[in-house]
Amino acid sequence: MKRLAVIGPGRVGRTLARLFHAAGVFEIGALVSRSTGTAGSAAAFIGAGQVNGDPAEADIILVSVPDPELNSAIARLALCDLKPDTMIAHTSGARGLEAFASLSGLPVRCVCAHPVKAFSDPERSVKTFAGTMVTLQGESSARDELAGAFKAIGGRTLGLPDDTDRTLYHAAIVFMANHLPTLVQAGLETFASVGINREDGLAIAGPILRDTLEAVLERGPAAALTGPVARGDAVTVARHLEQLNAADPDLAVLYAALARATADLSAEKGEASVEGLLAIRELTAPFTR
């Protein structure tokens, strides 16, 4: 069994290591962190691993540090006595193969392996990892090997061309995943302005959020659209903007920006009148910053 070392055993690194360990995919070796406490808690969570051991003893090194630390973490590996054919993978979404520049000329295999998942809670992430898509870029044999490893823990993989613009790729994920909680928070703040507390607001919104997401995934964004903008109901949109602006001008600006984008998507759906959508675009224009 090949040995896996993890540099940066935070939420992503420890989640993947525990899954690989539990499935018998890899033996867990060094867990390397600036903080001995972090490495120790990772070893306890995974159920295996050597606290701040030597990553050069591993066959596969998973680098899961924050993006600003990625170059320096990989550069330190270039100074290690790595085994020939060692696989080095990083889990960054925003960084690509350029992060491995310091390893150029060394007999190692480099691959980007980005699990497209929110890793806010490792315990939950372990339980919900099945079905997660992991995008892969880099050396072909390393991609194939990791594809098998991720499949063994319930993941799915998709190979990306090596010249994929990782910044735009990552921005796409941020649009869809990172901004959704912000939109929910905006709704909760609007509920609060009429006396509905957070718990009740989430209870109200939960079913429609789930229904909407399922519809988007099943039928696509345009087909899943509902609501006043999708109907071309400029009167309702105008009332929303008026009251939101009175309650919180920042929420009115956010609503207006989203309504304009939704009007464009509604035109694709084709159910709203052209006049209604034009009126909505005109209503929202004054709120553009």
C-alpha positions as a Markdown table, in Angstrom:
| # | Residue | x | y | z |
|---|---|---|---|---|
| 1 | Met | 0.0 | 0.0 | 0.0 |
| 2 | Lys | 1.3 | 3.4 | -0.9 |
| 3 | Arg | 2.0 | 6.0 | 1.8 |
| 4 | Leu | 0.3 | 9.4 | 1.8 |
| 5 | Ala | 1.7 | 12.5 | 3.5 |
| 6 | Val | -0.3 | 15.6 | 4.1 |
| 7 | Ile | 1.2 | 19.0 | 4.2 |
| 8 | Gly | -1.4 | 21.3 | 5.8 |
| 9 | Pro | -3.7 | 18.8 | 7.5 |
| 10 | Gly | -6.5 | 21.3 | 8.0 |
| 11 | Arg | -10.2 | 20.8 | 7.1 |
| 12 | Val | -9.5 | 19.5 | 3.5 |
| 13 | Gly | -6.4 | 17.5 | 4.2 |
| 14 | Arg | -7.6 | 15.7 | 7.3 |
| 15 | Thr | -11.0 | 14.9 | 5.7 |
| 16 | Leu | -9.4 | 13.3 | 2.6 |
| 17 | Ala | -6.8 | 11.5 | 4.7 |
| 18 | Arg | -9.4 | 10.0 | 7.0 |
| 19 | Leu | -11.4 | 8.8 | 4.0 |
| 20 | Phe | -8.4 | 7.3 | 2.3 |
| 21 | His | -7.3 | 5.6 | 5.6 |
| 22 | Ala | -10.8 | 4.3 | 6.4 |
| 23 | Ala | -11.2 | 2.8 | 2.9 |
| 24 | Gly | -7.7 | 1.3 | 2.9 |
| 25 | Val | -6.6 | 3.3 | -0.1 |
| 26 | Phe | -3.4 | 4.7 | 1.4 |
| 27 | Glu | -1.3 | 4.3 | 4.5 |
| 28 | Ile | -1.1 | 7.6 | 6.2 |
| 29 | Gly | 2.4 | 8.9 | 6.9 |
| 30 | Ala | 3.6 | 12.4 | 7.8 |
| 31 | Leu | 1.1 | 15.1 | 8.8 |
| 32 | Val | 3.0 | 18.3 | 8.5 |
| 33 | Ser | 1.9 | 21.6 | 10.0 |
| 34 | Arg | 3.5 | 24.7 | 11.5 |
| 35 | Ser | 1.5 | 23.9 | 14.6 |
| 36 | Thr | 2.2 | 20.7 | 16.4 |
| 37 | Gly | -1.3 | 21.0 | 17.8 |
| 38 | Thr | -2.9 | 21.1 | 14.4 |
| 39 | Ala | -0.9 | 18.1 | 13.2 |
| 40 | Gly | -1.8 | 16.2 | 16.5 |
| 41 | Ser | -5.5 | 16.9 | 16.2 |
| 42 | Ala | -5.4 | 15.8 | 12.6 |
| 43 | Ala | -3.8 | 12.5 | 13.5 |
| 44 | Ala | -6.5 | 12.0 | 16.2 |
| 45 | Phe | -9.2 | 12.8 | 13.7 |
| 46 | Ile | -7.7 | 10.5 | 11.0 |
| 47 | Gly | -6.8 | 7.7 | 13.3 |
| 48 | Ala | -3.3 | 7.5 | 11.8 |
| 49 | Gly | -0.3 | 9.6 | 10.8 |
| 50 | Gln | 3.0 | 10.8 | 12.1 |
| 51 | Val | 2.9 | 14.3 | 13.7 |
| 52 | Asn | 5.3 | 16.5 | 11.7 |
| 53 | Gly | 7.1 | 13.4 | 10.2 |
| 54 | Asp | 9.2 | 13.4 | 7.1 |
| 55 | Pro | 7.0 | 13.8 | 3.9 |
| 56 | Ala | 10.0 | 12.6 | 1.8 |
| 57 | Glu | 9.2 | 9.1 | 3.0 |
| 58 | Ala | 5.8 | 9.1 | 1.3 |
| 59 | Asp | 4.9 | 8.0 | -2.2 |
| 60 | Ile | 2.2 | 10.6 | -2.5 |
| 61 | Ile | 2.3 | 14.1 | -0.9 |
| 62 | Leu | -1.0 | 16.0 | -0.7 |
| 63 | Val | -0.5 | 19.8 | -0.2 |
| 64 | Ser | -3.6 | 21.3 | 1.2 |
| 65 | Val | -2.4 | 24.6 | 2.6 |
| 66 | Pro | -4.1 | 28.0 | 2.0 |
| 67 | Asp | -3.4 | 29.5 | -1.4 |
| 68 | Pro | -1.0 | 32.2 | -0.2 |
| 69 | Glu | 1.2 | 29.5 | 1.3 |
| 70 | Leu | 1.2 | 27.1 | -1.6 |
| 71 | Asn | 4.3 | 28.3 | -3.4 |
| 72 | Ser | 6.5 | 28.2 | -0.3 |
| 73 | Ala | 5.2 | 24.8 | 0.8 |
| 74 | Ile | 6.0 | 23.3 | -2.6 |
| 75 | Ala | 9.3 | 25.1 | -2.7 |
| 76 | Arg | 10.3 | 23.4 | 0.6 |
| 77 | Leu | 9.5 | 20.0 | -1.0 |
| 78 | Ala | 12.0 | 20.8 | -3.7 |
| 79 | Leu | 14.7 | 20.8 | -1.0 |
| 80 | Cys | 13.7 | 17.3 | 0.3 |
| 81 | Asp | 15.2 | 14.0 | -0.8 |
| 82 | Leu | 12.0 | 12.9 | -2.5 |
| 83 | Lys | 11.7 | 9.4 | -3.9 |
| 84 | Pro | 11.8 | 9.1 | -7.6 |
| 85 | Asp | 8.3 | 9.1 | -9.1 |
| 86 | Thr | 6.8 | 10.7 | -6.0 |
| 87 | Met | 3.3 | 12.1 | -6.7 |
| 88 | Ile | 2.7 | 15.6 | -5.5 |
| 89 | Ala | -0.8 | 16.9 | -5.6 |
| 90 | His | -2.3 | 20.2 | -4.4 |
| 91 | Thr | -6.0 | 20.7 | -3.6 |
| 92 | Ser | -6.3 | 24.4 | -4.5 |
| 93 | Gly | -9.2 | 25.5 | -6.7 |
| 94 | Ala | -7.7 | 28.8 | -7.8 |
| 95 | Arg | -4.1 | 27.6 | -8.5 |
| 96 | Gly | -3.0 | 25.4 | -11.3 |
| 97 | Leu | 0.1 | 23.6 | -12.5 |
| 98 | Glu | 2.2 | 26.8 | -12.3 |
| 99 | Ala | 2.3 | 26.2 | -8.5 |
| 100 | Phe | 4.7 | 23.3 | -9.1 |
| 101 | Ala | 7.3 | 25.5 | -10.9 |
| 102 | Ser | 9.9 | 25.0 | -8.1 |
| 103 | Leu | 9.8 | 21.2 | -8.8 |
| 104 | Ser | 10.8 | 21.6 | -12.4 |
| 105 | Gly | 13.5 | 19.0 | -13.4 |
| 106 | Leu | 12.8 | 16.8 | -10.5 |
| 107 | Pro | 11.7 | 13.2 | -11.1 |
| 108 | Val | 8.2 | 13.8 | -9.6 |
| 109 | Arg | 4.7 | 13.7 | -10.9 |
| 110 | Cys | 2.6 | 16.7 | -10.3 |
| 111 | Val | -1.2 | 17.0 | -10.3 |
| 112 | Cys | -3.9 | 19.4 | -9.3 |
| 113 | Ala | -6.7 | 17.6 | -7.5 |
| 114 | His | -9.5 | 20.0 | -6.4 |
| 115 | Pro | -12.5 | 18.6 | -4.5 |
| 116 | Val | -15.4 | 20.8 | -5.3 |
| 117 | Lys | -17.0 | 20.8 | -1.9 |
| 118 | Ala | -17.4 | 23.0 | 1.1 |
| 119 | Phe | -15.2 | 21.6 | 3.9 |
| 120 | Ser | -16.5 | 23.8 | 6.7 |
| 121 | Asp | -16.8 | 20.9 | 9.1 |
| 122 | Pro | -14.5 | 17.8 | 8.7 |
| 123 | Glu | -16.9 | 15.4 | 10.5 |
| 124 | Arg | -19.7 | 16.4 | 8.2 |
| 125 | Ser | -17.5 | 16.4 | 5.2 |
| 126 | Val | -16.5 | 12.8 | 5.8 |
| 127 | Lys | -20.2 | 11.8 | 6.0 |
| 128 | Thr | -21.2 | 13.8 | 2.9 |
| 129 | Phe | -18.2 | 13.3 | 0.6 |
| 130 | Ala | -19.8 | 10.6 | -1.6 |
| 131 | Gly | -20.7 | 12.1 | -5.0 |
| 132 | Thr | -18.2 | 15.0 | -4.7 |
| 133 | Met | -16.6 | 16.0 | -8.0 |
| 134 | Val | -12.8 | 16.2 | -8.0 |
| 135 | Thr | -11.2 | 18.0 | -11.0 |
| 136 | Leu | -7.8 | 16.8 | -12.1 |
| 137 | Gln | -5.0 | 18.4 | -14.1 |
| 138 | Gly | -1.5 | 17.3 | -14.6 |
| 139 | Glu | 0.6 | 14.3 | -15.4 |
| 140 | Ser | -1.5 | 11.5 | -16.9 |
| 141 | Ser | -0.5 | 8.6 | -14.7 |
| 142 | Ala | -0.9 | 10.7 | -11.6 |
| 143 | Arg | -4.4 | 11.7 | -12.7 |
| 144 | Asp | -5.3 | 8.1 | -13.4 |
| 145 | Glu | -4.0 | 7.0 | -10.0 |
| 146 | Leu | -5.8 | 9.7 | -8.1 |
| 147 | Ala | -9.0 | 9.1 | -10.1 |
| 148 | Gly | -9.0 | 5.5 | -8.8 |
| 149 | Ala | -8.3 | 6.7 | -5.2 |
| 150 | Phe | -11.1 | 9.2 | -5.2 |
| 151 | Lys | -13.5 | 6.7 | -6.7 |
| 152 | Ala | -12.7 | 4.3 | -3.8 |
| 153 | Ile | -13.9 | 6.9 | -1.3 |
| 154 | Gly | -17.1 | 7.7 | -3.3 |
| 155 | Gly | -15.9 | 10.7 | -5.3 |
| 156 | Arg | -16.2 | 11.4 | -9.0 |
| 157 | Thr | -13.5 | 12.9 | -11.1 |
| 158 | Leu | -13.3 | 15.1 | -14.2 |
| 159 | Gly | -10.1 | 15.8 | -16.1 |
| 160 | Leu | -9.5 | 19.4 | -17.1 |
| 161 | Pro | -7.2 | 20.6 | -19.9 |
| 162 | Asp | -3.8 | 21.7 | -18.5 |
| 163 | Asp | -4.4 | 25.2 | -20.0 |
| 164 | Thr | -7.7 | 25.8 | -18.2 |
| 165 | Asp | -7.8 | 29.3 | -16.6 |
| 166 | Arg | -8.0 | 28.3 | -13.0 |
| 167 | Thr | -8.9 | 31.8 | -11.9 |
| 168 | Leu | -12.1 | 31.8 | -13.9 |
| 169 | Tyr | -12.7 | 28.2 | -13.1 |
| 170 | His | -12.6 | 29.1 | -9.4 |
| 171 | Ala | -14.6 | 32.2 | -9.8 |
| 172 | Ala | -17.4 | 30.1 | -11.3 |
| 173 | Ile | -17.5 | 27.9 | -8.2 |
| 174 | Val | -17.5 | 31.0 | -5.9 |
| 175 | Phe | -20.5 | 32.4 | -7.8 |
| 176 | Met | -22.5 | 29.3 | -7.2 |
| 177 | Ala | -21.4 | 28.0 | -3.8 |
| 178 | Asn | -19.7 | 30.8 | -1.8 |
| 179 | His | -22.3 | 33.5 | -2.7 |
| 180 | Leu | -25.4 | 31.3 | -1.9 |
| 181 | Pro | -25.0 | 31.7 | 1.9 |
| 182 | Thr | -24.6 | 35.5 | 1.4 |
| 183 | Leu | -27.9 | 35.6 | -0.5 |
| 184 | Val | -29.6 | 33.6 | 2.3 |
| 185 | Gln | -28.2 | 36.0 | 4.8 |
| 186 | Ala | -29.7 | 38.9 | 2.8 |
| 187 | Gly | -33.1 | 37.2 | 3.0 |
| 188 | Leu | -32.7 | 36.7 | 6.7 |
| 189 | Glu | -31.9 | 40.3 | 7.2 |
| 190 | Thr | -34.9 | 41.3 | 5.2 |
| 191 | Phe | -37.1 | 38.9 | 7.3 |
| 192 | Ala | -35.6 | 40.5 | 10.4 |
| 193 | Ser | -36.8 | 44.0 | 9.2 |
| 194 | Val | -40.4 | 42.7 | 9.6 |
| 195 | Gly | -39.9 | 40.9 | 12.9 |
| 196 | Ile | -39.2 | 37.3 | 11.7 |
| 197 | Asn | -36.3 | 35.8 | 13.6 |
| 198 | Arg | -33.4 | 33.8 | 12.1 |
| 199 | Glu | -34.8 | 30.4 | 13.1 |
| 200 | Asp | -38.2 | 31.0 | 11.7 |
| 201 | Gly | -36.7 | 32.6 | 8.6 |
| 202 | Leu | -34.6 | 29.5 | 7.8 |
| 203 | Ala | -37.7 | 27.3 | 8.4 |
| 204 | Ile | -39.6 | 29.3 | 5.9 |
| 205 | Ala | -36.9 | 29.4 | 3.3 |
| 206 | Gly | -35.6 | 25.8 | 3.7 |
| 207 | Pro | -38.1 | 24.0 | 1.5 |
| 208 | Ile | -38.0 | 26.5 | -1.3 |
| 209 | Leu | -34.2 | 26.7 | -1.3 |
| 210 | Arg | -34.1 | 22.9 | -1.7 |
| 211 | Asp | -36.8 | 22.9 | -4.4 |
| 212 | Thr | -35.0 | 25.6 | -6.3 |
| 213 | Leu | -31.6 | 23.9 | -6.2 |
| 214 | Glu | -33.0 | 20.6 | -7.2 |
| 215 | Ala | -34.8 | 22.3 | -10.1 |
| 216 | Val | -31.6 | 24.0 | -11.2 |
| 217 | Leu | -29.6 | 20.8 | -11.2 |
| 218 | Glu | -32.3 | 18.9 | -13.0 |
| 219 | Arg | -33.5 | 21.4 | -15.6 |
| 220 | Gly | -30.9 | 24.2 | -15.7 |
| 221 | Pro | -31.1 | 27.8 | -14.3 |
| 222 | Ala | -33.4 | 29.3 | -16.9 |
| 223 | Ala | -36.0 | 26.6 | -16.7 |
| 224 | Ala | -35.9 | 26.7 | -12.9 |
| 225 | Leu | -36.7 | 30.4 | -12.6 |
| 226 | Thr | -39.8 | 31.5 | -10.8 |
| 227 | Gly | -40.9 | 34.7 | -9.1 |
| 228 | Pro | -41.8 | 38.3 | -10.2 |
| 229 | Val | -38.8 | 38.9 | -12.5 |
| 230 | Ala | -39.4 | 35.6 | -14.3 |
| 231 | Arg | -43.0 | 36.8 | -14.9 |
| 232 | Gly | -42.0 | 40.3 | -16.0 |
| 233 | Asp | -43.9 | 41.7 | -13.0 |
| 234 | Ala | -42.3 | 45.2 | -12.8 |
| 235 | Val | -44.9 | 46.5 | -10.4 |
| 236 | Thr | -43.9 | 43.9 | -7.7 |
| 237 | Val | -40.2 | 44.5 | -8.3 |
| 238 | Ala | -40.7 | 48.3 | -7.9 |
| 239 | Arg | -42.5 | 47.8 | -4.6 |
| 240 | His | -39.7 | 45.5 | -3.4 |
| 241 | Leu | -37.0 | 48.0 | -4.3 |
| 242 | Glu | -38.9 | 50.9 | -2.6 |
| 243 | Gln | -39.4 | 49.0 | 0.7 |
| 244 | Leu | -35.9 | 47.5 | 0.7 |
| 245 | Asn | -34.3 | 50.9 | 0.1 |
| 246 | Ala | -36.2 | 52.3 | 3.0 |
| 247 | Ala | -35.2 | 49.4 | 5.3 |
| 248 | Asp | -31.6 | 49.0 | 4.1 |
| 249 | Pro | -30.2 | 50.6 | 1.0 |
| 250 | Asp | -27.4 | 48.0 | 0.7 |
| 251 | Leu | -30.0 | 45.3 | 0.4 |
| 252 | Ala | -31.8 | 47.3 | -2.3 |
| 253 | Val | -28.6 | 47.6 | -4.3 |
| 254 | Leu | -28.0 | 43.8 | -4.1 |
| 255 | Tyr | -31.6 | 43.0 | -5.0 |
| 256 | Ala | -31.4 | 45.4 | -8.0 |
| 257 | Ala | -28.2 | 43.8 | -9.3 |
| 258 | Leu | -29.6 | 40.3 | -9.0 |
| 259 | Ala | -32.9 | 41.4 | -10.6 |
| 260 | Arg | -31.1 | 42.8 | -13.6 |
| 261 | Ala | -29.2 | 39.5 | -14.1 |
| 262 | Thr | -32.4 | 37.5 | -13.5 |
| 263 | Ala | -34.2 | 39.6 | -16.2 |
| 264 | Asp | -31.5 | 38.5 | -18.7 |
| 265 | Leu | -32.0 | 34.9 | -17.7 |
| 266 | Ser | -35.8 | 35.3 | -17.9 |
| 267 | Ala | -35.5 | 36.5 | -21.5 |
| 268 | Glu | -33.9 | 33.1 | -22.2 |
| 269 | Lys | -36.8 | 31.3 | -20.5 |
| 270 | Gly | -39.2 | 33.2 | -22.8 |
| 271 | Glu | -42.2 | 33.4 | -20.6 |
| 272 | Ala | -42.1 | 37.1 | -19.5 |
| 273 | Ser | -43.1 | 39.9 | -21.8 |
| 274 | Val | -40.3 | 41.9 | -23.4 |
| 275 | Glu | -42.0 | 45.1 | -22.0 |
| 276 | Gly | -42.0 | 43.7 | -18.5 |
| 277 | Leu | -38.3 | 42.8 | -18.6 |
| 278 | Leu | -37.4 | 46.2 | -20.1 |
| 279 | Ala | -39.3 | 47.9 | -17.3 |
| 280 | Ile | -37.4 | 45.9 | -14.7 |
| 281 | Arg | -34.1 | 46.8 | -16.2 |
| 282 | Glu | -35.1 | 50.5 | -16.1 |
| 283 | Leu | -36.3 | 50.2 | -12.5 |
| 284 | Thr | -33.0 | 48.7 | -11.3 |
| 285 | Ala | -30.7 | 51.0 | -13.2 |
| 286 | Pro | -30.8 | 53.8 | -10.5 |
| 287 | Phe | -29.5 | 51.4 | -7.9 |
| 288 | Thr | -26.4 | 50.4 | -9.9 |
| 289 | Arg | -23.2 | 51.6 | -8.2 |
